[in-house]
Amino acid sequence: MFDYQDVRHWKKVYQSDISNIIVELKESLSDPSVVILDGPVGAGKTTFTNVFLGEDKSGSPTYSLINDCGDIVHADFYRLDSAEEIIHLELAMYLDEKKYFLVEWGKDYIRDIYRELSDDFNYFQLSIETNDKKEDEENASRNYFLKKIIF
């Protein structure tokens, strides 16, 4: 199995603050890093990723599963039915010389991702929680918890 080690956390973060959080997050990561984005539907995983990528509306790769974005690869494993599908994605092919691999809905596949990639990668989980849901969910604050995954 694996353990988690707390690295950093940010509380009451609004959408306008995400770019500042990303600067601090990148200071906490070691290249290359796999970052598992964890949180319920609507928590802001794709919004966070779009800001991380420097794009306003790149959307989620739910239908293509994996998007290559320069030195970052973004994956969304929401549609995967089993861990066996990870093998067929040939992740190592996408991640050669990349800094970051951001994975939405990857928590159930951490061990499988680890098996497919080289030992050079560092593994983290970024959990996102929504605070005080409002009618305008976009303006609700969020909490971010970064943990290192230790195998």
CNS distance restraints for C-alpha pairs under 8 A (distance, minus, plus):
assign (resid   1 and name CA) (resid 111 and name CA) 7.93 0.50 0.50
assign (resid   1 and name CA) (resid 151 and name CA) 6.70 0.50 0.50
assign (resid   2 and name CA) (resid 149 and name CA) 6.70 0.50 0.50
assign (resid   2 and name CA) (resid 150 and name CA) 5.45 0.50 0.50
assign (resid   2 and name CA) (resid 151 and name CA) 4.49 0.50 0.50
assign (resid   3 and name CA) (resid 149 and name CA) 5.86 0.50 0.50
assign (resid   3 and name CA) (resid 150 and name CA) 5.09 0.50 0.50
assign (resid   3 and name CA) (resid 151 and name CA) 6.59 0.50 0.50
assign (resid   4 and name CA) (resid 147 and name CA) 5.84 0.50 0.50
assign (resid   4 and name CA) (resid 148 and name CA) 5.53 0.50 0.50
assign (resid   4 and name CA) (resid 149 and name CA) 4.76 0.50 0.50
assign (resid   4 and name CA) (resid 150 and name CA) 5.93 0.50 0.50
assign (resid   5 and name CA) (resid 147 and name CA) 5.27 0.50 0.50
assign (resid   5 and name CA) (resid 148 and name CA) 5.03 0.50 0.50
assign (resid   5 and name CA) (resid 149 and name CA) 6.56 0.50 0.50
assign (resid   5 and name CA) (resid 150 and name CA) 7.29 0.50 0.50
assign (resid   6 and name CA) (resid 145 and name CA) 7.79 0.50 0.50
assign (resid   6 and name CA) (resid 146 and name CA) 6.39 0.50 0.50
assign (resid   6 and name CA) (resid 147 and name CA) 4.46 0.50 0.50
assign (resid   6 and name CA) (resid 148 and name CA) 6.39 0.50 0.50
assign (resid   7 and name CA) (resid  28 and name CA) 7.42 0.50 0.50
assign (resid   7 and name CA) (resid 145 and name CA) 7.92 0.50 0.50
assign (resid   7 and name CA) (resid 146 and name CA) 5.51 0.50 0.50
assign (resid   7 and name CA) (resid 147 and name CA) 5.13 0.50 0.50
assign (resid   7 and name CA) (resid 148 and name CA) 6.43 0.50 0.50
assign (resid   8 and name CA) (resid  28 and name CA) 7.88 0.50 0.50
assign (resid   8 and name CA) (resid 145 and name CA) 6.18 0.50 0.50
assign (resid   8 and name CA) (resid 146 and name CA) 5.19 0.50 0.50
assign (resid   8 and name CA) (resid 147 and name CA) 7.08 0.50 0.50
assign (resid   9 and name CA) (resid 143 and name CA) 7.39 0.50 0.50
assign (resid   9 and name CA) (resid 144 and name CA) 5.48 0.50 0.50
assign (resid   9 and name CA) (resid 145 and name CA) 4.37 0.50 0.50
assign (resid   9 and name CA) (resid 146 and name CA) 5.88 0.50 0.50
assign (resid  10 and name CA) (resid  21 and name CA) 7.62 0.50 0.50
assign (resid  10 and name CA) (resid 143 and name CA) 5.65 0.50 0.50
assign (resid  10 and name CA) (resid 144 and name CA) 5.08 0.50 0.50
assign (resid  10 and name CA) (resid 145 and name CA) 6.55 0.50 0.50
assign (resid  11 and name CA) (resid 142 and name CA) 6.53 0.50 0.50
assign (resid  11 and name CA) (resid 143 and name CA) 4.36 0.50 0.50
assign (resid  11 and name CA) (resid 144 and name CA) 6.41 0.50 0.50
assign (resid  12 and name CA) (resid 131 and name CA) 7.35 0.50 0.50
assign (resid  12 and name CA) (resid 141 and name CA) 4.95 0.50 0.50
assign (resid  12 and name CA) (resid 142 and name CA) 5.28 0.50 0.50
assign (resid  12 and name CA) (resid 143 and name CA) 5.62 0.50 0.50
assign (resid  13 and name CA) (resid  17 and name CA) 5.96 0.50 0.50
assign (resid  13 and name CA) (resid  18 and name CA) 6.95 0.50 0.50
assign (resid  13 and name CA) (resid 141 and name CA) 5.06 0.50 0.50
assign (resid  13 and name CA) (resid 142 and name CA) 5.04 0.50 0.50
assign (resid  13 and name CA) (resid 143 and name CA) 6.16 0.50 0.50
assign (resid  13 and name CA) (resid 144 and name CA) 7.87 0.50 0.50
assign (resid  14 and name CA) (resid  18 and name CA) 6.81 0.50 0.50
assign (resid  14 and name CA) (resid 139 and name CA) 6.65 0.50 0.50
assign (resid  14 and name CA) (resid 140 and name CA) 6.71 0.50 0.50
assign (resid  14 and name CA) (resid 141 and name CA) 4.65 0.50 0.50
assign (resid  14 and name CA) (resid 142 and name CA) 6.43 0.50 0.50
assign (resid  15 and name CA) (resid 138 and name CA) 7.33 0.50 0.50
assign (resid  15 and name CA) (resid 139 and name CA) 6.97 0.50 0.50
assign (resid  15 and name CA) (resid 141 and name CA) 7.36 0.50 0.50
assign (resid  17 and name CA) (resid  21 and name CA) 6.54 0.50 0.50
assign (resid  18 and name CA) (resid  22 and name CA) 6.19 0.50 0.50
assign (resid  18 and name CA) (resid  48 and name CA) 6.83 0.50 0.50
assign (resid  18 and name CA) (resid  51 and name CA) 7.10 0.50 0.50
assign (resid  19 and name CA) (resid  23 and name CA) 6.49 0.50 0.50
assign (resid  19 and name CA) (resid  51 and name CA) 6.38 0.50 0.50
assign (resid  19 and name CA) (resid  52 and name CA) 7.18 0.50 0.50
assign (resid  20 and name CA) (resid  24 and name CA) 6.60 0.50 0.50
assign (resid  21 and name CA) (resid  25 and name CA) 5.95 0.50 0.50
assign (resid  22 and name CA) (resid  26 and name CA) 6.02 0.50 0.50
assign (resid  22 and name CA) (resid  52 and name CA) 6.37 0.50 0.50
assign (resid  23 and name CA) (resid  27 and name CA) 6.52 0.50 0.50
assign (resid  24 and name CA) (resid  28 and name CA) 6.55 0.50 0.50
assign (resid  25 and name CA) (resid  29 and name CA) 6.46 0.50 0.50
assign (resid  26 and name CA) (resid  30 and name CA) 7.88 0.50 0.50
assign (resid  29 and name CA) (resid  33 and name CA) 6.62 0.50 0.50
assign (resid  29 and name CA) (resid 122 and name CA) 7.88 0.50 0.50
assign (resid  30 and name CA) (resid 122 and name CA) 6.48 0.50 0.50
assign (resid  31 and name CA) (resid  99 and name CA) 5.30 0.50 0.50
assign (resid  31 and name CA) (resid 100 and name CA) 7.07 0.50 0.50
assign (resid  31 and name CA) (resid 121 and name CA) 7.20 0.50 0.50
assign (resid  31 and name CA) (resid 122 and name CA) 7.18 0.50 0.50
assign (resid  32 and name CA) (resid  98 and name CA) 6.55 0.50 0.50
assign (resid  32 and name CA) (resid  99 and name CA) 4.43 0.50 0.50
assign (resid  32 and name CA) (resid 100 and name CA) 5.70 0.50 0.50
assign (resid  32 and name CA) (resid 101 and name CA) 7.94 0.50 0.50
assign (resid  32 and name CA) (resid 120 and name CA) 6.93 0.50 0.50
assign (resid  32 and name CA) (resid 121 and name CA) 5.14 0.50 0.50
assign (resid  32 and name CA) (resid 122 and name CA) 6.27 0.50 0.50
assign (resid  33 and name CA) (resid  99 and name CA) 6.29 0.50 0.50
assign (resid  33 and name CA) (resid 100 and name CA) 4.96 0.50 0.50
assign (resid  33 and name CA) (resid 101 and name CA) 6.20 0.50 0.50
assign (resid  33 and name CA) (resid 121 and name CA) 5.28 0.50 0.50
assign (resid  33 and name CA) (resid 122 and name CA) 4.60 0.50 0.50
assign (resid  33 and name CA) (resid 123 and name CA) 5.73 0.50 0.50
assign (resid  33 and name CA) (resid 124 and name CA) 7.22 0.50 0.50
assign (resid  34 and name CA) (resid 100 and name CA) 5.90 0.50 0.50
assign (resid  34 and name CA) (resid 101 and name CA) 4.62 0.50 0.50
assign (resid  34 and name CA) (resid 102 and name CA) 6.06 0.50 0.50
assign (resid  34 and name CA) (resid 103 and name CA) 7.47 0.50 0.50
assign (resid  34 and name CA) (resid 121 and name CA) 6.61 0.50 0.50
assign (resid  34 and name CA) (resid 122 and name CA) 6.09 0.50 0.50
assign (resid  34 and name CA) (resid 123 and name CA) 4.86 0.50 0.50
assign (resid  34 and name CA) (resid 124 and name CA) 6.11 0.50 0.50
assign (resid  35 and name CA) (resid 100 and name CA) 7.24 0.50 0.50
assign (resid  35 and name CA) (resid 101 and name CA) 6.03 0.50 0.50
assign (resid  35 and name CA) (resid 102 and name CA) 4.86 0.50 0.50
assign (resid  35 and name CA) (resid 103 and name CA) 6.16 0.50 0.50
assign (resid  35 and name CA) (resid 123 and name CA) 6.16 0.50 0.50
assign (resid  35 and name CA) (resid 124 and name CA) 4.81 0.50 0.50
assign (resid  35 and name CA) (resid 125 and name CA) 5.42 0.50 0.50
assign (resid  35 and name CA) (resid 126 and name CA) 6.61 0.50 0.50
assign (resid  36 and name CA) (resid 102 and name CA) 6.06 0.50 0.50
assign (resid  36 and name CA) (resid 103 and name CA) 4.85 0.50 0.50
assign (resid  36 and name CA) (resid 104 and name CA) 6.22 0.50 0.50
assign (resid  36 and name CA) (resid 105 and name CA) 7.42 0.50 0.50
assign (resid  36 and name CA) (resid 106 and name CA) 5.71 0.50 0.50
assign (resid  36 and name CA) (resid 107 and name CA) 6.31 0.50 0.50
assign (resid  36 and name CA) (resid 110 and name CA) 7.87 0.50 0.50
assign (resid  36 and name CA) (resid 123 and name CA) 7.85 0.50 0.50
assign (resid  36 and name CA) (resid 124 and name CA) 6.18 0.50 0.50
assign (resid  36 and name CA) (resid 125 and name CA) 4.55 0.50 0.50
assign (resid  36 and name CA) (resid 126 and name CA) 6.01 0.50 0.50
assign (resid  37 and name CA) (resid  45 and name CA) 6.25 0.50 0.50
assign (resid  37 and name CA) (resid 102 and name CA) 6.89 0.50 0.50
assign (resid  37 and name CA) (resid 103 and name CA) 5.76 0.50 0.50
assign (resid  37 and name CA) (resid 104 and name CA) 4.91 0.50 0.50
assign (resid  37 and name CA) (resid 105 and name CA) 6.64 0.50 0.50
assign (resid  37 and name CA) (resid 106 and name CA) 7.06 0.50 0.50
assign (resid  37 and name CA) (resid 107 and name CA) 7.67 0.50 0.50
assign (resid  37 and name CA) (resid 125 and name CA) 6.04 0.50 0.50
assign (resid  37 and name CA) (resid 126 and name CA) 4.99 0.50 0.50
assign (resid  37 and name CA) (resid 127 and name CA) 6.02 0.50 0.50
assign (resid  37 and name CA) (resid 128 and name CA) 7.44 0.50 0.50
assign (resid  38 and name CA) (resid  45 and name CA) 7.36 0.50 0.50
assign (resid  38 and name CA) (resid 104 and name CA) 6.68 0.50 0.50
assign (resid  38 and name CA) (resid 105 and name CA) 6.35 0.50 0.50
assign (resid  38 and name CA) (resid 106 and name CA) 7.49 0.50 0.50
assign (resid  38 and name CA) (resid 107 and name CA) 6.62 0.50 0.50
assign (resid  38 and name CA) (resid 125 and name CA) 6.93 0.50 0.50
assign (resid  38 and name CA) (resid 126 and name CA) 6.00 0.50 0.50
assign (resid  38 and name CA) (resid 127 and name CA) 4.55 0.50 0.50
assign (resid  38 and name CA) (resid 128 and name CA) 6.12 0.50 0.50
assign (resid  39 and name CA) (resid  43 and name CA) 5.73 0.50 0.50
assign (resid  39 and name CA) (resid  44 and name CA) 7.94 0.50 0.50
assign (resid  39 and name CA) (resid  45 and name CA) 7.16 0.50 0.50
assign (resid  39 and name CA) (resid 127 and name CA) 5.69 0.50 0.50
assign (resid  39 and name CA) (resid 128 and name CA) 5.06 0.50 0.50
assign (resid  39 and name CA) (resid 129 and name CA) 6.24 0.50 0.50
assign (resid  40 and name CA) (resid 129 and name CA) 7.72 0.50 0.50
assign (resid  43 and name CA) (resid 128 and name CA) 6.11 0.50 0.50
assign (resid  43 and name CA) (resid 129 and name CA) 5.95 0.50 0.50
assign (resid  43 and name CA) (resid 130 and name CA) 5.67 0.50 0.50
assign (resid  43 and name CA) (resid 142 and name CA) 7.73 0.50 0.50
assign (resid  44 and name CA) (resid  48 and name CA) 5.95 0.50 0.50
assign (resid  44 and name CA) (resid 128 and name CA) 7.19 0.50 0.50
assign (resid  45 and name CA) (resid  49 and name CA) 6.18 0.50 0.50
assign (resid  45 and name CA) (resid 104 and name CA) 6.74 0.50 0.50
assign (resid  45 and name CA) (resid 128 and name CA) 7.23 0.50 0.50
assign (resid  46 and name CA) (resid  50 and name CA) 6.07 0.50 0.50
assign (resid  46 and name CA) (resid  59 and name CA) 6.89 0.50 0.50
assign (resid  46 and name CA) (resid  60 and name CA) 5.95 0.50 0.50
assign (resid  46 and name CA) (resid 104 and name CA) 7.71 0.50 0.50
assign (resid  47 and name CA) (resid  51 and name CA) 6.43 0.50 0.50
assign (resid  48 and name CA) (resid  52 and name CA) 6.16 0.50 0.50
assign (resid  49 and name CA) (resid  53 and name CA) 6.05 0.50 0.50
assign (resid  49 and name CA) (resid  74 and name CA) 7.79 0.50 0.50
assign (resid  49 and name CA) (resid 102 and name CA) 7.48 0.50 0.50
assign (resid  50 and name CA) (resid  54 and name CA) 6.13 0.50 0.50
assign (resid  50 and name CA) (resid  55 and name CA) 5.13 0.50 0.50
assign (resid  50 and name CA) (resid  56 and name CA) 5.98 0.50 0.50
assign (resid  50 and name CA) (resid  57 and name CA) 6.43 0.50 0.50
assign (resid  50 and name CA) (resid  58 and name CA) 6.06 0.50 0.50
assign (resid  50 and name CA) (resid  59 and name CA) 7.24 0.50 0.50
assign (resid  51 and name CA) (resid  55 and name CA) 5.82 0.50 0.50
assign (resid  51 and name CA) (resid  56 and name CA) 6.59 0.50 0.50
assign (resid  53 and name CA) (resid  69 and name CA) 7.26 0.50 0.50
assign (resid  53 and name CA) (resid  72 and name CA) 7.42 0.50 0.50
assign (resid  60 and name CA) (resid  76 and name CA) 7.04 0.50 0.50
assign (resid  61 and name CA) (resid  65 and name CA) 5.09 0.50 0.50
assign (resid  61 and name CA) (resid  66 and name CA) 5.92 0.50 0.50
assign (resid  61 and name CA) (resid  67 and name CA) 6.29 0.50 0.50
assign (resid  61 and name CA) (resid  74 and name CA) 7.35 0.50 0.50
assign (resid  61 and name CA) (resid  75 and name CA) 6.27 0.50 0.50
assign (resid  61 and name CA) (resid  76 and name CA) 5.69 0.50 0.50
assign (resid  62 and name CA) (resid  66 and name CA) 7.95 0.50 0.50
assign (resid  62 and name CA) (resid  75 and name CA) 7.69 0.50 0.50
assign (resid  62 and name CA) (resid  76 and name CA) 5.18 0.50 0.50
assign (resid  62 and name CA) (resid  77 and name CA) 7.02 0.50 0.50
assign (resid  62 and name CA) (resid  78 and name CA) 6.61 0.50 0.50
assign (resid  62 and name CA) (resid  79 and name CA) 6.95 0.50 0.50
assign (resid  63 and name CA) (resid  79 and name CA) 7.97 0.50 0.50
assign (resid  65 and name CA) (resid  75 and name CA) 5.35 0.50 0.50
assign (resid  65 and name CA) (resid  76 and name CA) 5.13 0.50 0.50
assign (resid  65 and name CA) (resid  77 and name CA) 6.23 0.50 0.50
assign (resid  65 and name CA) (resid  79 and name CA) 7.96 0.50 0.50
assign (resid  66 and name CA) (resid  73 and name CA) 7.01 0.50 0.50
assign (resid  66 and name CA) (resid  74 and name CA) 5.75 0.50 0.50
assign (resid  66 and name CA) (resid  75 and name CA) 4.29 0.50 0.50
assign (resid  66 and name CA) (resid  76 and name CA) 6.61 0.50 0.50
assign (resid  67 and name CA) (resid  73 and name CA) 5.77 0.50 0.50
assign (resid  67 and name CA) (resid  74 and name CA) 5.20 0.50 0.50
assign (resid  67 and name CA) (resid  75 and name CA) 6.27 0.50 0.50
assign (resid  68 and name CA) (resid  72 and name CA) 6.38 0.50 0.50
assign (resid  68 and name CA) (resid  73 and name CA) 4.63 0.50 0.50
assign (resid  68 and name CA) (resid  74 and name CA) 6.51 0.50 0.50
assign (resid  68 and name CA) (resid  94 and name CA) 7.22 0.50 0.50
assign (resid  69 and name CA) (resid  73 and name CA) 5.67 0.50 0.50
assign (resid  69 and name CA) (resid  74 and name CA) 7.34 0.50 0.50
assign (resid  70 and name CA) (resid  98 and name CA) 7.78 0.50 0.50
assign (resid  71 and name CA) (resid  97 and name CA) 7.34 0.50 0.50
assign (resid  71 and name CA) (resid  98 and name CA) 4.59 0.50 0.50
assign (resid  71 and name CA) (resid  99 and name CA) 5.44 0.50 0.50
assign (resid  71 and name CA) (resid 100 and name CA) 6.74 0.50 0.50
assign (resid  72 and name CA) (resid  98 and name CA) 5.85 0.50 0.50
assign (resid  72 and name CA) (resid  99 and name CA) 5.98 0.50 0.50
assign (resid  72 and name CA) (resid 100 and name CA) 4.82 0.50 0.50
assign (resid  72 and name CA) (resid 101 and name CA) 5.85 0.50 0.50
assign (resid  72 and name CA) (resid 102 and name CA) 7.47 0.50 0.50
assign (resid  73 and name CA) (resid  94 and name CA) 7.23 0.50 0.50
assign (resid  73 and name CA) (resid  95 and name CA) 7.00 0.50 0.50
assign (resid  73 and name CA) (resid  98 and name CA) 7.34 0.50 0.50
assign (resid  73 and name CA) (resid 100 and name CA) 6.35 0.50 0.50
assign (resid  73 and name CA) (resid 101 and name CA) 4.80 0.50 0.50
assign (resid  73 and name CA) (resid 102 and name CA) 6.23 0.50 0.50
assign (resid  74 and name CA) (resid 101 and name CA) 5.92 0.50 0.50
assign (resid  74 and name CA) (resid 102 and name CA) 4.80 0.50 0.50
assign (resid  74 and name CA) (resid 103 and name CA) 5.95 0.50 0.50
assign (resid  74 and name CA) (resid 104 and name CA) 7.89 0.50 0.50
assign (resid  75 and name CA) (resid 101 and name CA) 7.57 0.50 0.50
assign (resid  75 and name CA) (resid 102 and name CA) 6.20 0.50 0.50
assign (resid  75 and name CA) (resid 103 and name CA) 4.73 0.50 0.50
assign (resid  75 and name CA) (resid 104 and name CA) 6.13 0.50 0.50
assign (resid  76 and name CA) (resid 103 and name CA) 5.71 0.50 0.50
assign (resid  76 and name CA) (resid 104 and name CA) 4.58 0.50 0.50
assign (resid  76 and name CA) (resid 105 and name CA) 6.05 0.50 0.50
assign (resid  76 and name CA) (resid 106 and name CA) 7.41 0.50 0.50
assign (resid  77 and name CA) (resid 103 and name CA) 7.18 0.50 0.50
assign (resid  77 and name CA) (resid 104 and name CA) 6.16 0.50 0.50
assign (resid  77 and name CA) (resid 105 and name CA) 5.18 0.50 0.50
assign (resid  77 and name CA) (resid 106 and name CA) 5.91 0.50 0.50
assign (resid  78 and name CA) (resid 104 and name CA) 7.29 0.50 0.50
assign (resid  78 and name CA) (resid 105 and name CA) 5.36 0.50 0.50
assign (resid  78 and name CA) (resid 106 and name CA) 7.88 0.50 0.50
assign (resid  80 and name CA) (resid  85 and name CA) 6.75 0.50 0.50
assign (resid  81 and name CA) (resid  85 and name CA) 7.38 0.50 0.50
assign (resid  82 and name CA) (resid  86 and name CA) 7.90 0.50 0.50
assign (resid  83 and name CA) (resid  87 and name CA) 7.83 0.50 0.50
assign (resid  83 and name CA) (resid 109 and name CA) 6.16 0.50 0.50
assign (resid  83 and name CA) (resid 112 and name CA) 6.53 0.50 0.50
assign (resid  84 and name CA) (resid  88 and name CA) 7.44 0.50 0.50
assign (resid  85 and name CA) (resid  89 and name CA) 6.67 0.50 0.50
assign (resid  86 and name CA) (resid  90 and name CA) 7.32 0.50 0.50
assign (resid  86 and name CA) (resid  91 and name CA) 7.65 0.50 0.50
assign (resid  86 and name CA) (resid 109 and name CA) 7.88 0.50 0.50
assign (resid  86 and name CA) (resid 112 and name CA) 6.69 0.50 0.50
assign (resid  86 and name CA) (resid 113 and name CA) 6.98 0.50 0.50
assign (resid  86 and name CA) (resid 116 and name CA) 7.95 0.50 0.50
assign (resid  87 and name CA) (resid  91 and name CA) 7.78 0.50 0.50
assign (resid  87 and name CA) (resid 112 and name CA) 7.95 0.50 0.50
assign (resid  87 and name CA) (resid 116 and name CA) 6.98 0.50 0.50
assign (resid  90 and name CA) (resid  94 and name CA) 7.36 0.50 0.50
assign (resid  90 and name CA) (resid 116 and name CA) 7.68 0.50 0.50
assign (resid  91 and name CA) (resid  95 and name CA) 6.39 0.50 0.50
assign (resid  91 and name CA) (resid 113 and name CA) 7.90 0.50 0.50
assign (resid  91 and name CA) (resid 116 and name CA) 6.74 0.50 0.50
assign (resid  91 and name CA) (resid 117 and name CA) 7.07 0.50 0.50
assign (resid  92 and name CA) (resid  96 and name CA) 6.35 0.50 0.50
assign (resid  92 and name CA) (resid 116 and name CA) 6.69 0.50 0.50
assign (resid  92 and name CA) (resid 117 and name CA) 5.63 0.50 0.50
assign (resid  92 and name CA) (resid 118 and name CA) 7.71 0.50 0.50
assign (resid  95 and name CA) (resid 101 and name CA) 7.36 0.50 0.50
assign (resid 106 and name CA) (resid 110 and name CA) 6.32 0.50 0.50
assign (resid 109 and name CA) (resid 113 and name CA) 6.09 0.50 0.50
assign (resid 110 and name CA) (resid 114 and name CA) 6.18 0.50 0.50
assign (resid 111 and name CA) (resid 115 and name CA) 6.34 0.50 0.50
assign (resid 112 and name CA) (resid 116 and name CA) 6.47 0.50 0.50
assign (resid 113 and name CA) (resid 117 and name CA) 6.41 0.50 0.50
assign (resid 114 and name CA) (resid 118 and name CA) 7.71 0.50 0.50
assign (resid 117 and name CA) (resid 121 and name CA) 7.29 0.50 0.50
assign (resid 122 and name CA) (resid 148 and name CA) 7.96 0.50 0.50
assign (resid 122 and name CA) (resid 149 and name CA) 7.95 0.50 0.50
assign (resid 123 and name CA) (resid 148 and name CA) 5.97 0.50 0.50
assign (resid 123 and name CA) (resid 149 and name CA) 5.20 0.50 0.50
assign (resid 123 and name CA) (resid 150 and name CA) 7.38 0.50 0.50
assign (resid 124 and name CA) (resid 146 and name CA) 6.82 0.50 0.50
assign (resid 124 and name CA) (resid 147 and name CA) 5.50 0.50 0.50
assign (resid 124 and name CA) (resid 148 and name CA) 4.33 0.50 0.50
assign (resid 124 and name CA) (resid 149 and name CA) 5.18 0.50 0.50
assign (resid 125 and name CA) (resid 145 and name CA) 7.88 0.50 0.50
assign (resid 125 and name CA) (resid 146 and name CA) 5.77 0.50 0.50
assign (resid 125 and name CA) (resid 147 and name CA) 5.25 0.50 0.50
assign (resid 125 and name CA) (resid 148 and name CA) 6.39 0.50 0.50
assign (resid 125 and name CA) (resid 149 and name CA) 6.79 0.50 0.50
assign (resid 126 and name CA) (resid 144 and name CA) 6.50 0.50 0.50
assign (resid 126 and name CA) (resid 145 and name CA) 5.49 0.50 0.50
assign (resid 126 and name CA) (resid 146 and name CA) 4.55 0.50 0.50
assign (resid 126 and name CA) (resid 147 and name CA) 6.50 0.50 0.50
assign (resid 127 and name CA) (resid 143 and name CA) 7.98 0.50 0.50
assign (resid 127 and name CA) (resid 144 and name CA) 5.65 0.50 0.50
assign (resid 127 and name CA) (resid 145 and name CA) 5.10 0.50 0.50
assign (resid 127 and name CA) (resid 146 and name CA) 6.58 0.50 0.50
assign (resid 128 and name CA) (resid 142 and name CA) 6.62 0.50 0.50
assign (resid 128 and name CA) (resid 143 and name CA) 5.72 0.50 0.50
assign (resid 128 and name CA) (resid 144 and name CA) 4.80 0.50 0.50
assign (resid 128 and name CA) (resid 145 and name CA) 6.68 0.50 0.50
assign (resid 129 and name CA) (resid 142 and name CA) 5.40 0.50 0.50
assign (resid 129 and name CA) (resid 143 and name CA) 5.13 0.50 0.50
assign (resid 129 and name CA) (resid 144 and name CA) 6.66 0.50 0.50
assign (resid 130 and name CA) (resid 140 and name CA) 6.76 0.50 0.50
assign (resid 130 and name CA) (resid 141 and name CA) 6.14 0.50 0.50
assign (resid 130 and name CA) (resid 142 and name CA) 4.44 0.50 0.50
assign (resid 130 and name CA) (resid 143 and name CA) 6.49 0.50 0.50
assign (resid 131 and name CA) (resid 140 and name CA) 6.18 0.50 0.50
assign (resid 131 and name CA) (resid 141 and name CA) 5.37 0.50 0.50
assign (resid 131 and name CA) (resid 142 and name CA) 5.42 0.50 0.50
assign (resid 131 and name CA) (resid 143 and name CA) 7.21 0.50 0.50
assign (resid 132 and name CA) (resid 140 and name CA) 6.42 0.50 0.50
assign (resid 132 and name CA) (resid 141 and name CA) 7.33 0.50 0.50
assign (resid 133 and name CA) (resid 137 and name CA) 5.99 0.50 0.50
assign (resid 133 and name CA) (resid 140 and name CA) 5.79 0.50 0.50
assign (resid 134 and name CA) (resid 139 and name CA) 7.53 0.50 0.50
assign (resid 134 and name CA) (resid 140 and name CA) 6.19 0.50 0.50
assign (resid 136 and name CA) (resid 140 and name CA) 7.11 0.50 0.50
